[in-house]
Amino acid sequence: FGNIGSRVGEILKKGFYARVLAYDPKLEEKTIVKRGGKPVSLEELLRESDIITLHASYSPENYHMLGEREFELMKKGVIIINTARGELIDQDALIRAVKSGKVAGVGMDVVEGEPIGCDHPLLALDNVVIVPHIATYTIESLKRMGDKVVEDVEKVSQGQMPEGVVNPEVLRKENRAGLRL
């Protein structure tokens, strides 16, 4: 229930008066509550939700986190939205769930093995919408990206470590720029 997931939850809660269930094994329950969600298990989220949106980063642990078993737990008529990573959903299981009516509709801007081939079976389904990995490109997110770059450059120039560095060891040793944080 990170930045994107909690923002989507906020929009759904305020704009549609939705109850927002959140599953995030990396966060403490109090953080999820603070961000406006009700912390639940993945199974409870799947059983209770009318709309399921995925906002997780990919890792080997969550490969195909939505598969045959998970689709069986869902309500009939659920809507699935995936703007995170294609590898989070078993596409064969998704196709079966859509064809059976278990899943009423799907919106995706990511698929496993991008780019998707024009003969992919998902494209033949009328209740599936797939766009080419463009969900990030809103005016709001582009401005935030620019602001973040400026903030991080300022931090580095002051000898501070920017947030979210995935390989901090590189900045902790001598590098070409002569920076050492």
Buried (B, 14 or more C-beta within 10 A) or exposed (E): BBEBBBBBBBEBBEEEEBEBBBBBEEBEEEBBBEBBBBBBEBEBBBEBBEBBBBBBEBEEEBBBBBBEEBBEBBBEEBBBBBBBBBBBBBBEBBBBBBEEEBBBBBBBBBBBEEEBEEEBBBEEBEEBEBEEBEBEEEEEBEEEEEEEEEEBEEBBEEEEEBEEBEEEEEBEEEEEEEBEB
